[in-house]
Amino acid sequence: MTRPERHVAGRAGTPPADQAHGLRQMFASRVIRFIPVVASPEARCGGVVLERLCTAYESFGLRTLVVDASAQARAPGELVAFDVAEGIEVLSSHVSYMPARGLPLRFADARGSCAALLDALADASPQSDVVLLHASASELVRLLGPARPDVAVRPLVYTSDLAEGLTQAYAATKVFSQRGGWMSYDLLVVAPTHSTQSQAVADRLERCADDFLGVAQRLAVQLDPLQAAQTTPDARFLSLAAGLLRAGMPYTLGE
């Protein structure tokens, strides 16, 4: 593609050799990065997206905790009310998972903020480098708060190449831009490599977000759901994953 920053990108070569090293340097002082991933029940591809992100971060040598607060996730166990760590399931040396449907609102304060959950997650999983927050757009804003000059939160939006997923993706951009003031996002179009609609979906969402909301689509990448989850992602996907890290909400342990 001639304009990869605005169009769906396909497979490419291996990532630059220094990219993983540069990202590891970001975590030298034990900073956890919280990355918002907007859940989309219509797209039905959240599991694929989360798996591929975990694989990307493992390739960088980073440890990831997936906090799944989507409507399709399991509710956390009863012990989580006393200790959030009780809800974390260790899947491998680099990946942990926490079913968290409904959990953010348990931490809501008088202003509606759920930011206290971030403190609890950091305490519960201090060994993690990355926390993927998979939740609705409104819950993500409650968790991470409105846009701030010092932190440029940029969520990841994903969709299938079908109309239902596109509608859900646009609705999400409307919520996080109007409630949180988050004015840019990255996009994953989850569709087989032979899809004839993936580029059109990315282009249409980009136009609608810009024309009606003033929201910028920074990068759009196509993700093949048929590719094995353990396969190292291509350079375009790794670039997107690295960009999400840099834009993630930093949390220094000890705060």
NORSUL-V203836 format. One record per residue. N is the residue number from 1. RES is the residue in three letters. PSI is psi in degrees with one decimal (none if undefined). Layout:
N | RES | PSI
N | RES | PSI
This chain:
1 | MET | 143.5
2 | THR | -19.9
3 | ARG | 68.8
4 | PRO | -22.2
5 | GLU | -8.9
6 | ARG | -0.8
7 | HIS | 160.6
8 | VAL | 125.9
9 | ALA | 142.7
10 | GLY | -159.1
11 | ARG | 150.3
12 | ALA | -166.4
13 | GLY | -167.2
14 | THR | 155.3
15 | PRO | 161.5
16 | PRO | 142.6
17 | ALA | -28.5
18 | ASP | -1.7
19 | GLN | -48.3
20 | ALA | -40.3
21 | HIS | -43.3
22 | GLY | -39.3
23 | LEU | -38.5
24 | ARG | -33.3
25 | GLN | -29.2
26 | MET | -23.7
27 | PHE | 14.4
28 | ALA | -29.9
29 | SER | 19.0
30 | ARG | 59.3
31 | VAL | 129.6
32 | ILE | 137.0
33 | ARG | 122.9
34 | PHE | 122.4
35 | ILE | 121.0
36 | PRO | 125.3
37 | VAL | 114.9
38 | VAL | 117.4
39 | ALA | 139.5
40 | SER | 97.9
41 | PRO | -28.9
42 | GLU | -33.8
43 | ALA | -29.9
44 | ARG | 39.2
45 | CYS | 18.5
46 | GLY | -39.0
47 | GLY | -42.2
48 | VAL | -44.9
49 | VAL | -47.8
50 | LEU | -40.4
51 | GLU | -44.2
52 | ARG | -35.7
53 | LEU | -41.8
54 | CYS | -41.0
55 | THR | -40.4
56 | ALA | -46.8
57 | TYR | -31.0
58 | GLU | -36.6
59 | SER | -22.5
60 | PHE | -2.3
61 | GLY | 21.7
62 | LEU | 152.8
63 | ARG | 134.0
64 | THR | 136.6
65 | LEU | 123.2
66 | VAL | 118.5
67 | VAL | 105.1
68 | ASP | 98.0
69 | ALA | 21.1
70 | SER | 166.1
71 | ALA | -21.4
72 | GLN | -9.8
73 | ALA | 163.8
74 | ARG | 152.5
75 | ALA | 150.3
76 | PRO | 158.7
77 | GLY | 165.8
78 | GLU | -31.2
79 | LEU | -17.6
80 | VAL | -27.1
81 | ALA | -23.0
82 | PHE | -31.8
83 | ASP | 111.7
84 | VAL | -31.9
85 | ALA | -25.6
86 | GLU | -18.5
87 | GLY | -1.5
88 | ILE | 128.2
89 | GLU | 122.5
90 | VAL | 117.5
91 | LEU | -30.8
92 | SER | -176.9
93 | SER | -17.5
94 | HIS | -7.0
95 | VAL | 130.8
96 | SER | 157.0
97 | TYR | 141.9
98 | MET | 112.0
99 | PRO | 130.1
100 | ALA | 30.0
101 | ARG | 123.6
102 | GLY | -7.6
103 | LEU | -42.6
104 | PRO | -42.9
105 | LEU | -18.2
106 | ARG | -20.1
107 | PHE | 8.6
108 | ALA | 135.8
109 | ASP | -169.2
110 | ALA | -22.5
111 | ARG | -3.0
112 | GLY | 0.8
113 | SER | 140.8
114 | CYS | 20.3
115 | ALA | -22.7
116 | ALA | -24.5
117 | LEU | -31.7
118 | LEU | -42.2
119 | ASP | -44.2
120 | ALA | -39.7
121 | LEU | -40.4
122 | ALA | -39.9
123 | ASP | -35.5
124 | ALA | -28.6
125 | SER | 63.1
126 | PRO | -18.1
127 | GLN | -13.0
128 | SER | 144.6
129 | ASP | -32.5
130 | VAL | 136.3
131 | VAL | 116.3
132 | LEU | 116.4
133 | LEU | 103.8
134 | HIS | 103.7
135 | ALA | 173.9
136 | SER | 161.2
137 | ALA | -40.9
138 | SER | -39.8
139 | GLU | -36.6
140 | LEU | -39.8
141 | VAL | -39.5
142 | ARG | -33.4
143 | LEU | -47.0
144 | LEU | -13.8
145 | GLY | 172.9
146 | PRO | 164.1
147 | ALA | 140.8
148 | ARG | 152.0
149 | PRO | -31.6
150 | ASP | -10.9
151 | VAL | 115.4
152 | ALA | 79.9
153 | VAL | 129.7
154 | ARG | 107.6
155 | PRO | 160.4
156 | LEU | 124.7
157 | VAL | 138.2
158 | TYR | 155.8
159 | THR | 161.3
160 | SER | -173.3
161 | ASP | 22.6
162 | LEU | 159.2
163 | ALA | -37.1
164 | GLU | -42.4
165 | GLY | -38.4
166 | LEU | -42.9
167 | THR | -43.6
168 | GLN | -39.9
169 | ALA | -41.9
170 | TYR | -40.6
171 | ALA | -37.7
172 | ALA | -43.1
173 | THR | -35.4
174 | LYS | -41.9
175 | VAL | -52.0
176 | PHE | -21.8
177 | SER | -40.1
178 | GLN | -34.7
179 | ARG | -33.0
180 | GLY | -13.3
181 | GLY | 21.2
182 | TRP | 113.9
183 | MET | 16.4
184 | SER | 160.6
185 | TYR | 162.8
186 | ASP | 153.9
187 | LEU | 136.5
188 | LEU | 124.2
189 | VAL | 110.2
190 | VAL | 105.8
191 | ALA | 149.6
192 | PRO | 156.1
193 | THR | -25.4
194 | HIS | 2.9
195 | SER | 135.4
196 | THR | -1.7
197 | GLN | -12.8
198 | SER | -42.8
199 | GLN | -40.9
200 | ALA | -37.5
201 | VAL | -47.2
202 | ALA | -43.3
203 | ASP | -41.4
204 | ARG | -42.2
205 | LEU | -40.2
206 | GLU | -45.5
207 | ARG | -46.2
208 | CYS | -43.4
209 | ALA | -39.2
210 | ASP | -49.4
211 | ASP | -41.1
212 | PHE | -22.7
213 | LEU | -15.4
214 | GLY | 24.1
215 | VAL | 136.9
216 | ALA | 132.5
217 | GLN | 107.6
218 | ARG | -50.7
219 | LEU | 136.9
220 | ALA | 128.6
221 | VAL | 139.2
222 | GLN | 134.7
223 | LEU | 121.7
224 | ASP | 113.6
225 | PRO | -13.2
226 | LEU | -11.1
227 | GLN | 141.4
228 | ALA | 137.5
229 | ALA | -28.4
230 | GLN | -8.8
231 | THR | 133.8
232 | THR | 126.0
233 | PRO | 158.6
234 | ASP | 174.2
235 | ALA | -36.0
236 | ARG | -44.6
237 | PHE | -41.4
238 | LEU | -36.4
239 | SER | -42.6
240 | LEU | -46.0
241 | ALA | -39.8
242 | ALA | -40.1
243 | GLY | -37.6
244 | LEU | -36.8
245 | LEU | -46.9
246 | ARG | -29.5
247 | ALA | -1.0
248 | GLY | 159.8
249 | MET | 114.4
250 | PRO | 140.9
251 | TYR | 109.2
252 | THR | 125.5
253 | LEU | 135.7
254 | GLY | -11.9
255 | GLU | none
